[in-house]
Amino acid sequence: MRKLDLHGVRHQDVKILVEDFVYMNQGDFPLEIICGNSEKMIKLVREVLDKHRVDSHMYRYGIVVARDWR
């Protein structure tokens, strides 16, 4: 499973990184996005995935798995 680790990434850079990651790996679902324990980071990731209609769930707290397009 391809992974994007957002540790050390500034909140302002999250949206573009997640969008690029999903589109560059759209043939490789599921994708794992490691947010860490930041509620704000998790919220930003989920907003991007929802905006682009990507089905996702929280695998463990701080780890969002993008499963496929809705």
N, C-alpha and C positions, 0 to 999 in steps of 0.2 A: 504494500500500500504506500503510495506517495504521501510525503509529509511536508507540511509547512510549519516551521517553528517560529512563533512570533515573540519569543523571549527577547527582550532588548530592543524591540521595534517600537517606535513612537506611535501613539494613538493616531496622529494625523497621517501616518503612512499606511495604516492597516487596510483601508478600503482598496487602494490601488493594488497592494500586494495580494490580497485575497482574490480580487477580480482576475488579475493576471494568472495566478496559480490555478484557479478553476478553469479558465479558458485554455491555458496551455496544456492542461492535463485532462480535458473533458472526455477523452477516450479511455481514461484510466480509473474511473470511479470504482470503488469508493476512495475518497481522499481524506486524509487526516489533517486537521488544523489544530495545532497546540497553542492554546491561548494563555495558559497559566491560570493563576488564581484571581486575575483582574476581572471584576464584573463588567467594567467598561469595555475591556478588550473582547470579552465574550459577546457583549451586546453589539459591538461594532461588526464582528464577524457574522453574527446571525442576521444583522440588517443587510449586509451585502448578499448573503446567500438567499435571503427572502426576496430581495430586489430582483435577483436574477433567476428566481424560481427554481432554486436548487433545494431538493429535499435533504434535510439534515437532522441529526439528533446528537445529544450530548452523550458520548461514549462513557466518559468519566468526567468528573468536574474538571473543567479546564481543557477538555479535549472534545472538539466538535468533529463529527464525521459527516462529510458531504456524500450522500449516497447516490444521487442521480438527479437529472432534471425532472421537474414535476410535469 
